[in-house]
Amino acid sequence: MATGNLDKQKTIDLRKKHVGPSCKVFFSHDPIKIVRARGQYMYNEKDEKYLDCINNVAHVGHCHPDVVEAGAKQMELLNTNSRFLHDNLVLYAQRLQATLPEKLSVCYFVNSGSEANDLALRLAWQYTGHKDIITLENAYHGHVSSLIDISPYKFHQMAVAEPSQHVHVIAAFIAESLQSCGGQVIPPVGYFQKVAQHVRNAGGVFIADEVQVGFGRVGTHFWGFQLQGEDFVPDIVTMGKPIGNGHPMSCVITTREVAESFMSSGMEYFNTFGGNPVSCAIGLAVLDVIEKEDLQGNALHIGSYLTQLLDDLKKRHLLVGDVRGRGLFIGLDLVRNRDKRTPATAEAQDVIYRLKEQRILLSADGPHRNVLKFKPPMCFSREDAELVVEKIDQILTDLEKTLGLQMSEAVISENGHTKRKEPSDENGLVHPSNGSSHSHKHTVTLPHDKKTNKRQKT
């Protein structure tokens, strides 16, 4: 049977019958059936076009012809494991390393971000001889058992939320260079340097998780951790999602010292598919496209423009509590009350569903699911940014009218920020903050929230 020929209901019925029920779909009440995609657009079975604002996996654009061609050509010639010599493997490792500080020089190729982070923990445990891990509140690092333990974003959702006794919120400190599932939280410059100093003094290593934000997405730099400054170099860097533009591949890069220690354990490391010629051909093509089409530059310019448009929304809409991000990695934090920062969870979901009706795909994240997250393919355009912000503007206007939140109630201060009188019934839906009992927490001040000096626990 040819793929893509089932009617939508048949696809839904077969999925319910044969796919695990914990594997969720977007818009579960009326899921979208996608049959093809190109660039920043996805198409359903009726050939209706959706603007994709969330797919950071299709980094250089869905089905980019250069990437597709590279994979197909290599697949016609050979695909085998890394125990045989092949130029693609060493050329890709050399090319990838050239984007990083010289100290980070040894690559391990695997197949997913979860695999990469799991291997990073093994490297840290072997190198340090310790087991304890420090992680950030609301962090997410993957779905395998070792990573669920260090992902409060996940284990707080479990019916019995008991973090591992080895996890503290020190063999290592692990953090996303910019926190994604935690709500697009941007660490202030200098934060990682201070953390690294404490961790290394205690005998640990610093693991930078670039699975979500690497490969030029932040605009000014190729890697998110480089936002901290040239004086900060992690001991281990993990990467995934965008690395293969949808092809399953990932990588761990570390120092020669850590790699030699891992080898001294006496156990060989082998990954059946990691670093195969097809994956490396695709990885090389992705790097070529990023450079040829200046997608890092596009992330900087379009990301700055999108941030400006969203900042303008904040001046017009009381539901917008914060705009934060770098490049094409941006969060729009919706709140019912700016002073109390009451999460507007229901309103965020309303925005997402209404955008879907207008064929724009966006999602919400953060501990209260009230942060609209923008991480589109890097070919996103000014026209795309204008379209999605125009639609959000219309939806927020409608929501605020329903809630009785009018900008006429606001007092515009001299610095351009807005402050409003509290309506008596403004709270509506109240979502309690996460009651984590972790004793070791770090705080990161959100850089865009200088006026209220609010702190985001991480």
Salt bridges, closest charged atoms under 4 A:
ASP30 OD1 - LYS8 NZ 3.03
ASP30 OD2 - LYS356 NZ 3.04
ASP47 OD1 - ARG36 NH2 2.83
GLU48 OE2 - ARG359 NH2 3.02
ASP52 OD2 - HIS62 NE2 2.76
ASP66 OD2 - LYS292 NZ 2.49
GLU69 OE2 - LYS73 NZ 3.16
ASP132 OD1 - HIS166 ND1 3.60
ASP132 OD2 - HIS168 NE2 3.19
GLU137 OE2 - HIS156 NE2 2.91
ASP209 OD2 - HIS141 ND1 2.79
ASP235 OD1 - LYS103 NZ 3.68
ASP235 OD2 - ARG200 NE 3.10
GLU260 OE2 - ARG256 NH1 3.75
GLU268 OE2 - ARG83 NH2 3.03
ASP288 OD1 - ARG95 NH2 2.74
GLU291 OE1 - ARG95 NH2 3.63
GLU293 OE2 - HIS64 NE2 2.72
ASP322 OD2 - ARG324 NH1 2.86
ASP333 OD2 - ARG324 NH1 3.10
ASP333 OD2 - ARG341 NH2 3.01
GLU347 OE2 - ARG336 NH1 2.98
ASP350 OD1 - ARG354 NE 3.06
ASP365 OD1 - ARG369 NH1 3.84
ASP365 OD2 - LYS373 NZ 2.58
ASP393 OD2 - ARG316 NH2 3.02
ASP393 OD1 - HIS317 NE2 2.48
ASP398 OD2 - ARG354 NH1 2.38
GLU400 OE1 - HIS317 ND1 2.84
GLU426 OE2 - LYS340 NZ 3.93
ASP449 OD2 - ARG341 NH1 3.43
